[in-house]
């Protein structure tokens, strides 16, 4: 095999590698938030905002997914009683997943019996 043929094959391989790297770097990252935990009170909505943009409202059993640009982001959750803020970074093509739970506290059930409403607290876990 001549050196010219080997050089041409190497150049083609380098072009292929650069092509696939460019293609990989164009992959969007994604964010998925689920509210399906058995620990959840299964009542009251949870509002979700991503980088100061409303992302939606989750009821029990619902999921929301969106694409993200790589880099730092801020998620804000609230159930009208408790607010949680989560800062996280995302890499190219990464699929980030959070689980959010509207859970009862020690006073939730006694207050429900006495006045018909009780506080629910938020738990947010990054699961991927």
TAPE-V997883 format. One record per pair of residues at least 12 apart in sequence whose ideal C-beta (glycine too) atoms are under 10 Angstrom apart, sorted by the first residue. I is the first residue (numbers start at 1). J is the second residue. D is the distance in Angstrom with one decimal. If there is no record, write none. Layout:
# TAPE-V997883
i=<I,I>
j=<J,J>
d=<D,D>
This chain:
# TAPE-V997883
i=<24,24,25,25,25,26,26,27,27,27,27,27,27,28,28,28,28,28,28,28,28,28,28,29,29,29,29,29,29,29,29,29,29,29,29,29,29,29,30,30,30,30,30,30,30,30,30,30,31,31,31,31,31,31,31,31,31,31,31,31,31,31,31,31,31,32,32,32,32,32,32,32,32,32,32,32,33,33,33,33,33,33,33,33,33,33,33,33,33,33,33,33,33,33,33,34,34,34,34,34,34,34,34,34,34,34,34,34,35,35,35,35,35,35,35,35,35,35,35,35,35,36,36,36,36,36,36,36,36,37,37,37,37,37,37,37,37,38,39,39,39,39,39,39,40,40,40,40,40,40,40,40,40,40,41,41,41,41,41,41,41,41,41,41,41,42,42,42,42,43,43,43,43,43,43,44,44,44,44,44,44,44,44,45,45,45,45,45,45,45,45,45,46,46,46,46,46,46,46,46,46,46,46,46,46,46,46,46,47,47,47,47,47,47,48,48,48,48,48,48,48,48,48,49,49,49,49,49,49,50,50,50,50,50,50,50,51,51,51,51,51,51,51,52,52,53,54,55,55,55,58,58,58,58,59,60,60,63,63,64,64,65,65,68,68,68,68,68,69,69,70,70,70,70,70,70,71,71,71,71,72,72,72,72,73,73,73,73,73,73,74,74,74,75,75,75,75,75,75,75,77,77,77,77,77,77,78,79,79,79,79,79,79,79,80,81,81,81,81,81,81,81,82,82,82,82,82,82,82,82,83,84,84,84,84,84,85,86,86,86,86,86,88,94,95,96,96,96,97,97,97,97,98,98,98,98,98,99,99,99,99,99,99,100,100,100,100,101,101,101,101,101,101,102,102,102,102,103,103,103,103,104,104,104,104,105,105,105,105,106,106,107,108,108>
j=<92,93,70,92,93,92,93,67,70,91,92,93,94,66,67,68,69,70,90,92,93,94,95,66,67,68,69,70,71,73,89,90,91,92,93,94,95,96,65,66,67,68,90,93,94,95,96,97,48,50,55,64,65,66,67,68,73,75,88,90,94,95,96,97,98,63,64,65,66,95,96,97,98,99,127,128,46,48,50,55,56,58,62,63,64,65,66,75,77,96,97,98,99,100,124,58,61,62,63,64,65,97,98,99,100,101,125,127,48,58,59,60,61,62,63,64,98,99,100,101,102,58,60,61,62,63,99,100,101,60,99,100,101,102,103,123,125,101,99,101,102,103,104,123,60,61,99,100,101,102,103,104,120,123,60,79,101,102,103,104,105,108,118,120,121,59,60,61,102,59,60,79,102,104,120,59,60,79,80,81,102,117,120,57,58,59,60,62,78,79,80,102,58,59,60,62,77,78,79,80,82,84,100,101,102,120,122,124,76,77,78,79,80,83,64,66,75,76,77,78,98,100,124,74,75,76,77,78,85,64,66,68,73,74,75,76,68,69,72,73,74,75,76,74,76,66,76,75,76,77,77,79,100,102,102,101,102,97,99,98,100,95,97,88,90,94,95,96,90,92,89,90,91,92,93,94,89,90,91,92,87,88,89,90,86,87,88,89,90,96,86,87,88,87,88,96,98,100,124,126,98,100,102,122,123,124,122,100,102,103,119,120,121,122,120,102,117,118,119,120,121,122,102,103,105,119,120,121,122,123,122,100,121,122,123,124,124,98,100,124,125,126,126,128,128,126,127,128,125,126,127,128,124,125,126,127,128,123,124,125,126,127,128,122,123,124,125,120,121,122,123,124,125,120,121,122,123,120,121,122,123,118,119,120,121,118,119,120,121,118,119,119,120,121>
d=<6.9,6.6,8.8,5.6,8.4,8.2,8.9,9.8,9.3,9.9,5.9,3.7,8.9,9.6,4.2,6.9,7.6,8.6,9.7,8.4,7.4,9.7,10.0,9.8,6.9,4.4,7.2,5.6,8.9,9.2,9.8,4.3,6.8,6.6,6.2,4.7,7.1,6.9,6.2,6.9,5.4,6.4,8.6,8.7,7.8,5.0,7.1,8.8,9.8,6.9,8.4,8.4,6.9,5.4,7.8,5.3,7.6,7.9,8.8,7.4,9.3,8.1,5.0,7.7,7.5,6.4,7.3,4.5,8.2,7.1,7.3,4.7,7.5,9.5,9.1,8.2,8.9,6.0,9.1,7.6,8.5,6.8,9.0,6.9,5.1,7.8,8.8,7.7,8.4,9.3,7.7,4.9,7.7,6.0,8.8,8.3,9.1,8.0,4.8,8.4,9.3,7.0,7.4,5.3,7.4,9.8,10.0,7.9,9.4,4.5,7.3,5.8,6.9,5.7,7.3,8.9,9.7,7.4,5.3,7.2,7.5,9.8,7.5,6.0,8.2,7.4,7.4,9.6,9.2,8.9,6.0,8.3,4.7,9.1,8.3,8.2,8.7,9.3,9.5,5.2,9.1,5.5,9.1,7.4,5.5,8.9,9.4,8.6,5.0,5.5,6.6,9.4,9.2,9.0,7.9,9.4,8.3,5.0,6.1,5.2,9.9,7.6,9.2,5.4,9.3,8.7,4.2,8.1,7.9,8.8,7.2,9.8,7.2,9.4,7.5,8.4,8.8,5.6,7.5,8.5,5.7,9.7,5.7,4.9,6.7,5.7,9.2,9.4,9.5,7.0,7.9,8.4,4.8,8.1,9.1,9.2,5.8,7.2,5.1,9.1,9.6,9.5,5.6,8.8,5.8,9.2,7.0,9.5,8.2,7.0,5.1,7.5,7.7,9.4,6.5,9.8,6.9,7.4,5.8,8.6,9.2,7.5,10.0,8.4,7.3,4.4,8.0,8.4,9.5,9.5,6.8,7.8,6.4,7.4,5.8,8.0,8.9,9.5,9.1,5.7,5.7,8.4,9.1,7.6,8.0,9.4,9.7,8.1,9.1,9.8,8.8,9.7,6.7,8.9,9.5,9.6,7.5,9.6,10.0,10.0,9.9,9.2,9.2,9.8,5.2,8.5,9.8,7.4,7.8,9.4,8.3,5.5,5.8,4.8,8.3,7.7,6.8,6.5,9.0,9.7,6.7,7.5,5.2,8.0,8.8,7.4,5.9,7.4,6.2,8.5,7.2,5.3,8.0,7.9,7.1,9.5,6.9,9.2,7.7,9.8,8.8,5.7,9.5,5.6,9.7,5.9,7.5,9.1,5.4,9.9,9.2,5.6,8.1,5.8,9.1,9.5,9.7,9.6,5.5,6.3,7.8,8.6,8.9,10.0,9.7,7.7,7.4,5.4,4.8,9.7,7.8,8.2,9.3,4.8,8.3,5.2,9.3,7.1,9.6,5.7,9.7,7.6,6.9,8.9,6.4,7.2,9.2,6.5,9.4,7.2,4.9,3.9,5.9,6.7,5.5,6.7,8.6,8.2,7.4,4.8,8.1,5.2,9.6,6.6,7.3,5.2,8.0,9.4,8.6,7.0,4.2,7.7,7.7,4.8,7.7,6.5,8.4,6.6,5.5,7.6,5.6,6.9,8.1,6.1,7.6,7.8,5.8,7.5,5.2,10.0,9.6,6.4,6.5,8.4>
